[in-house]
Amino acid sequence: MHDEKTGLYTRGGAQVALQGVDVTGELLGGHARVRVRQRYRNTERAPIEAVYVFPLPSDATLTAFSLECAGRHVRAIIQEREKAFQTYDDAVTAGHGAALLDQERPNVFTAQVGNLLPGEETIVEVEFLQAIQVEEGCVRWALPTLVAPRYIPGTPSGDRTAPGTAEPTHRVPDADRITPPVGDARYGLTLELLVSLGREVVVESPSHTLGLSRTDNGTRVTLTQPHVALDRDLVLNIRSPDTSAPFTPLVAHRRGEEPGTFALTVVPDLLGMAQAPKRQEVVFVVDVSGSMEGASLPQAQGALRLCLRHLREGDRFNVIAFSNSFRLFSPEPVTFTQRTLEQADSWVAALRADGGTELLEPLRAAVRSAPDGVVVLLTDGQVGNEAEILQAVLATRQSARLYSFGIGTNVSDVLLKDLARQTGGAVEFIHPGERIDDKVVAQFSRALPPRVTNVEVRFEGVEALELAPAEPPPLVDGTPWSLLGRYATPGKGTVVLKGRAGAETFSLSIPVDFPAVSERPAVEKLWAAERIRGWQDAALVGRRAEALRGRIIQLALAHGLVTPYTSFVVVEERTGERRASGQPETRVIPVHAPAGWAMFGQAPVEREAAPQMARGKPMAPGMGVSRARAPAPMASGAMPPPPAPAAPAPAAPAPARALLKKESKKLSAREEVLAVEEAADELRRVLHEASDASRDEPALEEGGVALLGQQLASGLWAGQGVGTEPVRQARATALALLELLRQGITSTHPLHGAQVKKAVEALLALMPSLDKASDVAELALGVAWLVSAGPRTRGRISQAAKPLAGLPARLENENELRQHVDALARR
């Protein structure tokens, strides 16, 4: 419903209080400092409370929270979590203005703004710091803009504590806190960022049209369209025109005679260390016990299929499935080829869940078969013989690294953490309601690149103290490596990094300058946050744990940081007519429908609960948030998932398509809810039952996952039609990458970027087999350029394009290149 005089409405005729979201900030070296301003206006006749569920990057460090209204700017204070909630509730009940920021997941937050007065504008500002992704020296920054609908499994159980559209279930107890309504969200996004990397840069975006201008301090980035919809991630790719200059920036902060703080970011290029990258040995160990039945096993199967496609021809792999006993895909690891890939696909697809969790022998077998390789473990079980398993793995391995994924709430977290820490791998816990395939693929893509281990840091000419992290992590090719610390005396010197890359020794010297005066206060907060993370990982117990908790709170209070023990709350004390009486009614802010999700195409503006992936009852109009308790912080975050499993699947059947396309004006709001729920259930059923049969032509479905599942072992896609086999494969691969590009999947994609990189490498290797003057060669190299971000890869593409008349010039004009590639694709 929309009224021209009074503005936007939510359920029951309530008006949308959120007017817009303004993002400002700076991208400095390897870090970003960003401020998100939410502008609220109450156009109703009585005070209200606005509740807005919104995302922030999962790796963000929240550093400030403030409230601005009636010409007053009030900064939040840090309090322990329960006390912060009580402060907010007492202030709202007493008629004062207040705001509370709760963390539901590491990437999902709820802002509650109490006692918004009629006709008054209120601004809530959240500030955060974030490490920036770097690929081949190309900086990538992404800001999520909405908490998308998600599938909520499980039986409804427990009491509501928030006004989400889904009911809490036994598998997702916080479902009502992470499912905001989708509705008539006409508020928009504005952007103003300063990119300052110490050199000239080129800024591009695959998601939005940018406005760029040069300043004395860097490049100012805005959006050409004002108030754009918050329906997709905002992504920036930033590269230096000088491809030979690596990004190794040092940023420092120092005032007066106080100790200084520095942040050093190195992006290592390790591919040139050896003549050829080392072939990988990977063993996947997947739990198929009875508890994996349901959504867990299909998602684990989809994750395995995509992980296999990250391997290169010549790598060796195996798959072990275990429950009461274990079975192997092959008695010994096999070479990765198209034939073994197809065999493994079929073997994985046939897995069924049944039995218990006997982990010792399958894990021992995995480490024995790949003593210097990578072991990927997926399990949802709790075991009692943790010490025995850890000892057996450490005794059997040589340099093998374990990457473990604990699924659900009943996982041997101590064992998985110890396996990761003592083998140099990693661990991630996947909580109910989170997608398994997303997390496994993202982590696995970071496990394969070349790396330097046993890293030692030495300072020459300058002295550094209180380093964070205290133990330097491995250097991974193309991945930013950061070190923060303090210094007492300014000066110039050198940081020397030493380590080992397999049998080779590694050494890197980086000149540094610790300035006497520098205004970069964000660096100090980053250092404090990293120190706190290191303390939290110490896993102390008893009296030492209590003392450590005290140090964490003290450092967090000193630097204004949110931690598991501290939260932000802000109170604007009011007097006279500005002091409200009675409890304000709650207004839940609807969010945009995600861009490209077809099921929302016909959604009416009045309906907000319908487009959910779960059977959650919509809240009654005016229903508020229960203030019975503040929710406990979640241990891990959830990325908004695509609306389908990872495995390839056909299009929705006719009944589901018909339901999704029903004319909304013919249905009541409740009928719309049931219609979309029925369609979603039918679509999920068909997707889970879908076969893995390949198609004649690459067809992108369900966010590109089906297309990625058709990638060959070589990194190419199968081609048909006229021409030689290399020509057919080059054209098919170029068309597949072009389709992925249209879906926003490029080499910088957090989940599927590794598969895109593999395809680009395969196309470059195929170039000698193509006619240099052919349209197919131009199409392949043009698309490869568009999906690649790093200067290292783009430099190789540019070199390969030199014999093609006209293409090198087009590579310098992205818009012209896109038009040219589209024209070639239609031939």
Rosetta blueprint (number, residue, H / E / L):
1 M L
2 H E
3 D E
4 E L
5 K L
6 T L
7 G E
8 L E
9 Y E
10 T L
11 R H
12 G H
13 G H
14 A L
15 Q E
16 V L
17 A L
18 L E
19 Q E
20 G E
21 V E
22 D E
23 V E
24 T E
25 G E
26 E E
27 L E
28 L E
29 G L
30 G L
31 H E
32 A E
33 R E
34 V E
35 R E
36 V E
37 R E
38 Q E
39 R E
40 Y E
41 R E
42 N E
43 T L
44 E L
45 R L
46 A L
47 P L
48 I E
49 E E
50 A E
51 V E
52 Y E
53 V E
54 F E
55 P E
56 L L
57 P L
58 S L
59 D L
60 A L
61 T E
62 L E
63 T E
64 A E
65 F E
66 S E
67 L E
68 E E
69 C E
70 A L
71 G L
72 R E
73 H E
74 V E
75 R E
76 A L
77 I E
78 I E
79 Q E
80 E L
81 R H
82 E H
83 K H
84 A H
85 F H
86 Q H
87 T H
88 Y H
89 D H
90 D H
91 A H
92 V H
93 T H
94 A L
95 G L
96 H L
97 G E
98 A E
99 A E
100 L E
101 L E
102 D E
103 Q E
104 E E
105 R E
106 P L
107 N L
108 V E
109 F E
110 T E
111 A E
112 Q E
113 V E
114 G E
115 N E
116 L E
117 L L
118 P E
119 G L
120 E L
121 E E
122 T E
123 I E
124 V E
125 E E
126 V E
127 E E
128 F E
129 L E
130 Q E
131 A E
132 I L
133 Q E
134 V E
135 E E
136 E L
137 G L
138 C E
139 V E
140 R E
141 W E
142 A E
143 L E
144 P L
145 T L
146 L L
147 V L
148 A L
149 P L
150 R L
151 Y E
152 I L
153 P L
154 G L
155 T L
156 P E
157 S L
158 G L
159 D L
160 R L
161 T L
162 A L
163 P L
164 G L
165 T L
166 A L
167 E L
168 P L
169 T E
170 H L
171 R L
172 V L
173 P L
174 D L
175 A H
176 D H
177 R H
178 I L
179 T L
180 P L
181 P L
182 V E
183 G L
184 D L
185 A L
186 R L
187 Y L
188 G E
189 L E
190 T E
191 L E
192 E E
193 L E
194 L E
195 V E
196 S E
197 L L
198 G L
199 R L
200 E L
201 V L
202 V E
203 V E
204 E E
205 S L
206 P L
207 S L
208 H L
209 T L
210 L E
211 G E
212 L E
213 S E
214 R E
215 T L
216 D L
217 N L
218 G L
219 T E
220 R E
221 V E
222 T E
223 L E
224 T L
225 Q L
226 P L
227 H L
228 V E
229 A L
230 L L
231 D L
232 R L
233 D L
234 L E
235 V E
236 L E
237 N E
238 I E
239 R E
240 S L
241 P L
242 D L
243 T L
244 S L
245 A L
246 P L
247 F L
248 T L
249 P L
250 L E
251 V E
252 A E
253 H E
254 R E
255 R L
256 G L
257 E L
258 E L
259 P L
260 G E
261 T E
262 F E
263 A E
264 L E
265 T E
266 V E
267 V L
268 P L
269 D L
270 L L
271 L H
272 G H
273 M H
274 A L
275 Q L
276 A L
277 P L
278 K L
279 R L
280 Q L
281 E E
282 V E
283 V E
284 F E
285 V E
286 V E
287 D E
288 V L
289 S L
290 G H
291 S H
292 M H
293 E L
294 G L
295 A L
296 S H
297 L H
298 P H
299 Q H
300 A H
301 Q H
302 G H
303 A H
304 L H
305 R H
306 L H
307 C H
308 L H
309 R L
310 H L
311 L L
312 R L
313 E L
314 G L
315 D L
316 R E
317 F E
318 N E
319 V E
320 I E
321 A E
322 F E
323 S L
324 N L
325 S L
326 F E
327 R E
328 L E
329 F L
330 S L
331 P L
332 E L
333 P L
334 V E
335 T E
336 F L
337 T L
338 Q H
339 R H
340 T H
341 L H
342 E H
343 Q H
344 A H
345 D H
346 S H
347 W H
348 V H
349 A H
350 A L
351 L L
352 R L
353 A L
354 D L
355 G L
356 G L
357 T L
358 E L
359 L L
360 L H
361 E H
362 P H
363 L H
364 R H
365 A H
366 A H
367 V H
368 R H
369 S H
370 A L
371 P L
372 D L
373 G L
374 V E
375 V E
376 V E
377 L E
378 L E
379 T E
380 D L
381 G L
382 Q L
383 V L
384 G L
385 N L
386 E H
387 A H
388 E H
389 I H
390 L H
391 Q H
392 A H
393 V H
394 L H
395 A H
396 T H
397 R L
398 Q L
399 S L
400 A L
401 R E
402 L E
403 Y E
404 S E
405 F E
406 G E
407 I E
408 G L
409 T L
410 N L
411 V L
412 S L
413 D H
414 V H
415 L H
416 L H
417 K H
418 D H
419 L H
420 A H
421 R H
422 Q H
423 T H
424 G L
425 G L
426 A E
427 V E
428 E E
429 F E
430 I E
431 H L
432 P L
433 G L
434 E L
435 R L
436 I H
437 D H
438 D H
439 K H
440 V H
441 V H
442 A H
443 Q H
444 F H
445 S H
446 R L
447 A L
448 L L
449 P L
450 P L
451 R E
452 V E
453 T E
454 N E
455 V E
456 E E
457 V E
458 R E
459 F E
460 E E
461 G L
462 V L
463 E L
464 A L
465 L E
466 E E
467 L E
468 A E
469 P L
470 A L
471 E L
472 P L
473 P L
474 P L
475 L E
476 V E
477 D L
478 G L
479 T L
480 P L
481 W E
482 S E
483 L E
484 L E
485 G E
486 R E
487 Y E
488 A L
489 T L
490 P L
491 G E
492 K E
493 G E
494 T E
495 V E
496 V E
497 L E
498 K E
499 G E
500 R E
501 A E
502 G L
503 A L
504 E E
505 T E
506 F E
507 S E
508 L E
509 S E
510 I E
511 P E
512 V E
513 D E
514 F E
515 P L
516 A L
517 V L
518 S E
519 E L
520 R L
521 P H
522 A H
523 V H
524 E H
525 K H
526 L H
527 W H
528 A H
529 A H
530 E H
531 R H
532 I H
533 R H
534 G H
535 W H
536 Q H
537 D L
538 A L
539 A L
540 L L
541 V L
542 G H
543 R H
544 R H
545 A H
546 E H
547 A H
548 L H
549 R H
550 G H
551 R H
552 I H
553 I H
554 Q H
555 L H
556 A H
557 L H
558 A H
559 H H
560 G L
561 L L
562 V L
563 T E
564 P L
565 Y L
566 T E
567 S E
568 F E
569 V E
570 V E
571 V E
572 E E
573 E L
574 R L
575 T L
576 G H
577 E H
578 R H
579 R L
580 A L
581 S L
582 G L
583 Q L
584 P L
585 E E
586 T E
587 R E
588 V E
589 I L
590 P L
591 V E
592 H L
593 A L
594 P L
595 A L
596 G L
597 W L
598 A H
599 M H
600 F H
601 G L
602 Q L
603 A L
604 P L
605 V L
606 E L
607 R L
608 E L
609 A L
610 A L
611 P L
612 Q L
613 M E
614 A L
615 R L
616 G L
617 K L
618 P L
619 M L
620 A L
621 P L
622 G L
623 M L
624 G L
625 V L
626 S L
627 R L
628 A L
629 R L
630 A L
631 P L
632 A L
633 P L
634 M L
635 A L
636 S L
637 G L
638 A L
639 M L
640 P L
641 P L
642 P L
643 P L
644 A L
645 P L
646 A L
647 A L
648 P L
649 A L
650 P L
651 A L
652 A L
653 P L
654 A H
655 P H
656 A H
657 R H
658 A H
659 L H
660 L H
661 K L
662 K L
663 E L
664 S H
665 K H
666 K H
667 L L
668 S L
669 A H
670 R H
671 E H
672 E H
673 V H
674 L H
675 A H
676 V H
677 E H
678 E H
679 A H
680 A H
681 D H
682 E H
683 L H
684 R H
685 R H
686 V H
687 L H
688 H H
689 E H
690 A L
691 S L
692 D L
693 A L
694 S L
695 R L
696 D L
697 E L
698 P L
699 A L
700 L L
701 E L
702 E H
703 G H
704 G H
705 V H
706 A H
707 L H
708 L H
709 G L
710 Q L
711 Q L
712 L L
713 A L
714 S L
715 G L
716 L L
717 W L
718 A L
719 G L
720 Q L
721 G L
722 V L
723 G L
724 T L
725 E H
726 P H
727 V H
728 R H
729 Q H
730 A H
731 R H
732 A H
733 T H
734 A H
735 L H
736 A H
737 L H
738 L H
739 E H
740 L H
741 L H
742 R H
743 Q L
744 G L
745 I L
746 T L
747 S L
748 T L
749 H L
750 P L
751 L L
752 H L
753 G H
754 A H
755 Q H
756 V H
757 K H
758 K H
759 A H
760 V H
761 E H
762 A H
763 L H
764 L H
765 A H
766 L H
767 M H
768 P H
769 S H
770 L L
771 D L
772 K L
773 A L
774 S L
775 D H
776 V H
777 A H
778 E H
779 L H
780 A H
781 L H
782 G H
783 V H
784 A H
785 W H
786 L H
787 V H
788 S L
789 A L
790 G L
791 P H
792 R H
793 T H
794 R H
795 G H
796 R H
797 I H
798 S H
799 Q H
800 A H
801 A H
802 K L
803 P L
804 L L
805 A L
806 G L
807 L H
808 P H
809 A H
810 R H
811 L L
812 E L
813 N L
814 E H
815 N H
816 E H
817 L H
818 R H
819 Q H
820 H H
821 V H
822 D H
823 A H
824 L H
825 A H
826 R H
827 R L
